[in-house]
Amino acid sequence: MKQPSLRIGILNLMHDKVDTQERFSKVLQNGPYEVEVDFFYPWSHYTGRPVPDLVQQISQPLDLRKVTEYDAFIISGAPVEQLPFAEITYLEEVHRLIDRLVEQEIPQLYICWGAMAAADYLYGIPKRLLPEKLFGVFPNFRRDPDPLLAGLPDGFWAPHARYAELNAARVAADPRLVINAVTKEQRLFSFQARGQNQYFLFSHLEYGRDALLKEYRRERNAHPDIQYLKPQNYFRDPLHMKGPEFSWERTQRTFFDNWLRSVAEQMTVNQLVKE
């Protein structure tokens, strides 16, 4: 039986836009489905200044009229989790995109900062700064059955890289939400909305082997006067920061294959309803 072809839209808010698009294209297009991926940038972020040539070359301005063309939509992370939401230039545009996705019942995958912004907007759960950056590869443990984690052992490895978090107890207390998995220290891996096709992922599962090392070097080079934390549980030789290991490769492949399967199933249901 031929697998359906899927169209996935991605609002790319990351700083390393080329790497981010390569990562998402790889994890989505090397799976069990034929997938077309389109990348967008928030036009409001560039109000009063030109859009960089590179951004225009690899993506297109977000157009809410086109959202209905997609079978699912991803809002990526962004390197702004230390800033209050009120200071984010494109926040209103993100909110309008979320409204459109919910209105059209399009499956949504929110990642890291994207998950924080969506949870704050949709469910009134604010983010809060962590005492220090959560940075490295950690085992994650199930709190509730989750089809997107089917096939993974309890204690599956996943990369985390963020300065902020949601209050897990507050998420757990909201009857509209269910926590899927957390780290040993109760840091969120993911939760989802009951009865809605909304998934909030706090791990950067799209990251490849070298992504955490690149992130560390980027921060250190930008602010050499600051002593940044090195990623934990990541190097074969932690002392010399050599030999980054791709210990979450199975988690990455399993999660994105399962997510695409869920999108395909929803697309099939939608088509049957229309008929």
C-alpha positions as CSV (number, residue, x, y, z in Angstrom):
1,M,0.0,0.0,0.0
2,K,1.4,3.4,-1.0
3,Q,2.1,5.8,1.8
4,P,0.4,9.2,1.6
5,S,2.4,12.3,0.6
6,L,2.6,14.9,3.4
7,R,3.1,18.6,3.4
8,I,4.7,20.1,6.5
9,G,5.1,23.8,7.2
10,I,7.8,25.0,9.6
11,L,8.1,28.4,11.2
12,N,11.9,28.6,11.6
13,L,12.8,30.9,14.5
14,M,16.2,29.5,15.2
15,H,19.4,31.5,14.8
16,D,21.3,28.9,12.8
17,K,18.7,28.8,10.1
18,V,20.5,26.8,7.4
19,D,21.5,24.1,9.9
20,T,18.0,24.0,11.4
21,Q,16.4,23.6,7.9
22,E,18.9,20.8,7.1
23,R,18.1,19.0,10.3
24,F,14.3,19.2,10.0
25,S,14.5,18.2,6.3
26,K,16.6,15.2,7.2
27,V,14.5,13.8,10.0
28,L,11.2,14.4,8.1
29,Q,12.2,13.3,4.6
30,N,14.2,10.2,5.6
31,G,11.3,8.6,7.2
32,P,8.5,6.2,6.0
33,Y,6.6,8.9,4.1
34,E,7.1,11.2,1.1
35,V,7.3,14.6,2.7
36,E,7.4,18.1,1.3
37,V,8.8,20.7,3.7
38,D,8.3,24.4,3.4
39,F,10.1,26.9,5.7
40,F,8.8,30.3,6.8
41,Y,10.1,33.3,8.6
42,P,8.1,35.8,10.7
43,W,7.9,38.9,8.5
44,S,7.1,41.1,11.6
45,H,10.6,40.4,12.9
46,Y,12.0,42.5,10.1
47,T,9.7,45.4,10.3
48,G,11.6,48.6,9.5
49,R,14.7,46.7,8.3
50,P,15.6,44.5,5.3
51,V,15.1,40.8,5.4
52,P,18.6,39.2,5.1
53,D,19.3,37.8,1.7
54,L,20.0,34.3,3.1
55,V,16.7,34.2,5.0
56,Q,14.8,35.1,1.7
57,Q,16.7,32.5,-0.2
58,I,15.9,29.6,2.0
59,S,12.4,30.5,3.3
60,Q,9.3,32.6,2.7
61,P,7.4,35.1,4.7
62,L,4.7,33.6,6.8
63,D,1.3,33.9,5.0
64,L,-1.6,32.7,7.1
65,R,-3.7,32.2,4.0
66,K,-1.4,29.3,3.0
67,V,-1.6,27.5,6.3
68,T,-4.5,25.4,5.2
69,E,-2.3,23.9,2.4
70,Y,-0.4,21.9,5.0
71,D,-1.1,18.6,6.7
72,A,0.8,19.7,9.9
73,F,2.8,22.6,11.1
74,I,5.9,22.9,13.3
75,I,6.9,26.0,15.3
76,S,10.6,25.7,16.1
77,G,12.6,26.8,19.1
78,A,14.2,30.2,19.3
79,P,17.2,31.6,21.2
80,V,15.1,34.0,23.2
81,E,13.8,32.0,26.2
82,Q,15.5,34.3,28.6
83,L,13.5,37.3,27.3
84,P,10.0,38.1,28.5
85,F,7.4,37.3,25.9
86,A,6.4,41.0,25.7
87,E,9.9,41.8,24.2
88,I,9.6,39.3,21.3
89,T,9.0,41.3,18.1
90,Y,7.2,38.5,16.3
91,L,5.1,37.1,19.2
92,E,1.8,38.5,17.9
93,E,2.5,36.8,14.5
94,V,3.2,33.5,16.3
95,H,-0.2,33.9,18.1
96,R,-2.0,34.5,14.9
97,L,-0.4,31.4,13.4
98,I,-1.5,29.3,16.4
99,D,-5.0,30.7,16.1
100,R,-5.1,29.6,12.5
101,L,-3.8,26.1,13.2
102,V,-6.3,25.6,15.9
103,E,-9.2,26.9,13.9
104,Q,-8.3,24.7,11.0
105,E,-7.6,21.7,13.2
106,I,-4.1,21.2,11.7
107,P,-1.8,19.0,13.7
108,Q,0.7,21.1,15.6
109,L,4.2,20.3,16.9
110,Y,5.7,23.0,19.1
111,I,9.4,22.7,20.0
112,C,11.3,24.2,23.0
113,W,10.6,28.0,22.9
114,G,7.8,27.4,20.5
115,A,6.3,25.0,23.1
116,M,6.7,27.6,25.8
117,A,5.0,30.4,23.7
118,A,2.2,28.1,22.7
119,A,1.5,26.8,26.2
120,D,1.5,30.4,27.5
121,Y,-0.9,31.6,24.8
122,L,-3.2,28.6,24.7
123,Y,-3.3,27.4,28.4
124,G,-2.0,30.4,30.4
125,I,1.1,28.5,31.7
126,P,4.0,30.9,31.9
127,K,7.6,30.0,31.4
128,R,10.2,30.7,34.1
129,L,14.0,30.9,34.0
130,L,16.0,27.9,35.3
131,P,18.8,28.4,37.8
132,E,21.2,27.4,35.1
133,K,20.9,26.2,31.5
134,L,19.7,22.6,31.1
135,F,22.3,21.5,28.5
136,G,23.2,18.0,27.5
137,V,21.8,14.5,26.8
138,F,19.6,13.0,29.5
139,P,17.4,9.9,30.1
140,N,13.7,10.6,30.0
141,F,11.0,8.6,31.7
142,R,7.3,8.1,30.8
143,R,4.6,9.6,32.9
144,D,1.7,8.6,30.6
145,P,1.3,6.4,27.5
146,D,2.3,8.2,24.3
147,P,1.9,6.9,20.8
148,L,4.8,9.1,19.6
149,L,7.2,7.4,22.1
150,A,6.0,3.9,21.1
151,G,9.0,1.6,20.5
152,L,11.3,3.4,22.9
153,P,12.5,2.1,26.3
154,D,11.8,3.9,29.5
155,G,14.8,6.1,30.2
156,F,15.3,6.9,26.5
157,W,18.0,9.5,25.7
158,A,17.2,12.9,24.3
159,P,19.1,16.3,24.0
160,H,17.9,19.3,26.1
161,A,19.2,22.9,25.6
162,R,17.3,25.7,27.2
163,Y,17.4,28.4,29.9
164,A,13.7,28.3,30.7
165,E,11.0,25.8,31.6
166,L,7.4,25.4,32.4
167,N,6.2,24.4,35.9
168,A,5.6,20.7,35.5
169,A,3.3,20.6,38.5
170,R,1.1,23.3,37.0
171,V,1.0,21.4,33.6
172,A,0.1,18.2,35.5
173,A,-2.7,20.0,37.4
174,D,-4.4,21.3,34.2
175,P,-7.0,18.7,33.1
176,R,-6.7,19.8,29.5
177,L,-3.1,18.6,29.4
178,V,-1.2,15.4,30.0
179,I,2.6,15.0,30.6
180,N,4.2,12.3,28.5
181,A,7.7,12.2,29.8
182,V,10.2,14.0,32.1
183,T,13.8,13.8,33.0
184,K,14.9,12.3,36.4
185,E,14.9,15.9,37.7
186,Q,11.3,16.4,36.5
187,R,12.3,18.6,33.6
188,L,9.8,18.3,30.8
189,F,10.4,16.2,27.8
190,S,6.9,16.6,26.4
191,F,3.2,17.0,27.0
192,Q,0.1,17.1,24.9
193,A,-3.4,18.5,24.9
194,R,-6.3,16.1,25.4
195,G,-8.5,15.9,22.4
196,Q,-6.4,18.3,20.4
197,N,-3.7,17.5,17.9
198,Q,-1.2,19.6,19.8
199,Y,2.2,18.3,21.0
200,F,4.6,20.3,23.1
201,L,8.2,19.0,22.8
202,F,10.9,20.5,25.0
203,S,13.8,18.4,23.7
204,H,15.6,19.5,20.5
205,L,15.1,16.1,18.9
206,E,15.9,17.5,15.5
207,Y,19.5,18.0,16.6
208,G,22.2,15.9,14.9
209,R,25.4,14.6,16.5
210,D,27.3,17.9,16.4
211,A,24.5,20.3,17.3
212,L,25.1,20.6,21.0
213,L,28.8,21.2,20.4
214,K,28.0,23.9,17.8
215,E,25.6,25.5,20.3
216,Y,28.3,25.6,23.0
217,R,30.9,27.1,20.7
218,R,28.5,29.7,19.4
219,E,27.6,30.9,22.8
220,R,31.2,30.9,24.0
221,N,32.4,32.8,20.9
222,A,29.7,35.4,21.2
223,H,30.5,36.0,24.9
224,P,34.1,34.8,25.7
225,D,34.0,36.6,29.1
226,I,31.2,34.2,30.3
227,Q,31.9,30.7,31.6
228,Y,29.3,28.6,29.8
229,L,28.2,25.1,30.9
230,K,29.5,22.3,28.7
231,P,26.9,19.8,27.5
232,Q,26.5,16.9,29.9
233,N,26.6,13.2,29.0
234,Y,27.6,14.0,25.4
235,F,31.3,13.4,24.9
236,R,33.3,10.2,25.0
237,D,36.1,12.4,26.3
238,P,34.3,15.0,28.4
239,L,37.6,16.6,29.8
240,H,38.8,17.5,26.3
241,M,35.3,17.8,24.7
242,K,36.0,15.2,22.1
243,G,33.9,12.5,20.5
244,P,30.3,13.8,20.7
245,E,28.0,10.8,20.7
246,F,24.7,10.6,18.9
247,S,23.0,8.7,21.8
248,W,19.5,10.0,20.9
249,E,19.5,8.8,17.3
250,R,17.0,6.0,18.0
251,T,14.8,8.5,19.9
252,Q,14.9,10.9,17.1
253,R,14.1,8.4,14.4
254,T,11.3,6.8,16.4
255,F,9.7,10.0,17.5
256,F,9.6,11.7,14.1
257,D,8.4,8.5,12.3
258,N,5.6,8.1,14.9
259,W,4.7,11.8,14.5
260,L,4.5,11.6,10.7
261,R,2.4,8.5,11.1
262,S,0.0,10.4,13.3
263,V,-0.2,13.2,10.8
264,A,-0.9,10.7,8.0
265,E,-3.7,9.0,10.0
266,Q,-5.3,12.4,10.7
267,M,-5.1,13.3,7.0
268,T,-6.8,10.0,6.2
269,V,-9.6,10.7,8.7
270,N,-10.1,14.2,7.3
271,Q,-10.4,12.9,3.8
272,L,-13.0,10.3,4.9
273,V,-15.0,13.0,6.7
274,K,-15.0,15.2,3.5
275,E,-16.2,12.2,1.4
